[in-house]
Amino acid sequence: MLRIADDMGDVQTARVTRFIYMTCYAKELSQWKYLTNDERAAAMLLGWDCQIWNEGMCPLKGELLWRALSDEEKNAGMMLGYNEQLWDTEVMREYYV
């Protein structure tokens, strides 16, 4: 179970399933079909696939802070428009409310 706050600040309990919705600032705003092959490979390394990407979902890999990602995963994140600040802002917003 995960405790989350809604827009009104009310804390609610939600059952976490396989994926968590995540507001995205990086390349994720694009449809999967518009990504280059390199961008798709980077996204897949971080756990996305076409369906997850297009639905704006983030795999559980998204719960890790930047410093916990491997160098290869950080490079993949940078290819998608992330940096440490953007990545960690999303993680903190989604997982540490």
C-alpha positions in Angstrom: 0.0 0.0 0.0 1.1 3.5 -0.8 -0.1 6.7 0.9 -0.6 9.5 -1.6 -1.9 13.0 -1.4 -4.5 14.2 -3.9 -4.7 17.8 -5.3 -6.6 18.9 -2.2 -3.9 17.6 0.1 -6.0 14.7 1.4 -4.0 11.6 2.0 -5.4 8.5 0.5 -4.2 4.9 0.4 -3.7 3.3 -3.0 -2.8 -0.3 -3.9 0.3 -0.2 -6.0 0.2 -2.6 -9.0 2.8 -3.1 -11.6 3.0 0.4 -12.9 2.6 3.9 -11.4 1.4 7.0 -13.4 4.0 9.7 -13.6 3.9 13.2 -14.9 6.6 13.5 -17.5 8.7 16.5 -18.6 11.1 14.8 -21.0 10.8 13.1 -24.4 7.9 11.0 -23.0 5.6 13.7 -24.3 6.1 12.2 -27.8 4.3 9.1 -29.1 6.4 5.9 -29.3 6.2 5.9 -33.1 8.0 9.2 -33.3 11.0 8.1 -31.2 14.2 7.2 -33.0 15.5 3.7 -32.7 18.1 5.0 -30.3 15.5 6.7 -28.2 13.4 3.5 -28.2 16.4 1.5 -27.0 17.0 4.0 -24.2 13.4 3.8 -23.2 13.4 0.0 -23.2 16.5 0.0 -21.0 14.6 2.0 -18.4 11.6 -0.4 -18.7 9.2 1.3 -21.1 7.6 -0.4 -24.1 5.2 1.0 -26.7 2.0 0.6 -24.6 3.5 1.9 -21.3 5.1 4.9 -23.1 2.0 5.9 -25.1 -0.3 5.6 -22.0 2.1 7.9 -20.0 2.9 5.3 -17.5 6.3 4.6 -15.9 7.7 1.3 -14.9 8.8 0.7 -11.3 12.4 1.6 -12.5 11.1 5.1 -12.1 11.0 4.8 -8.4 14.8 4.9 -8.2 16.7 8.2 -7.6 19.2 9.2 -10.2 22.1 8.3 -8.0 20.8 4.7 -7.9 20.7 4.3 -11.7 23.6 2.6 -13.4 25.7 4.8 -15.8 24.0 3.1 -18.7 20.6 3.9 -17.3 21.6 7.5 -16.7 22.8 7.8 -20.3 19.5 6.4 -21.5 17.6 8.9 -19.3 19.7 11.8 -20.8 18.9 10.6 -24.3 15.2 11.0 -23.3 15.7 14.5 -22.0 16.2 13.8 -18.3 18.9 15.0 -16.0 19.4 14.4 -12.3 17.1 17.2 -11.2 14.2 16.3 -13.6 14.4 12.6 -12.8 14.6 13.1 -9.0 11.8 15.7 -9.1 9.5 13.1 -10.7 10.6 10.3 -8.3 10.0 12.6 -5.3 6.6 13.7 -6.5 5.4 10.2 -7.3 6.9 8.0 -4.6 7.8 10.2 -1.5 4.6 12.2 -0.9 
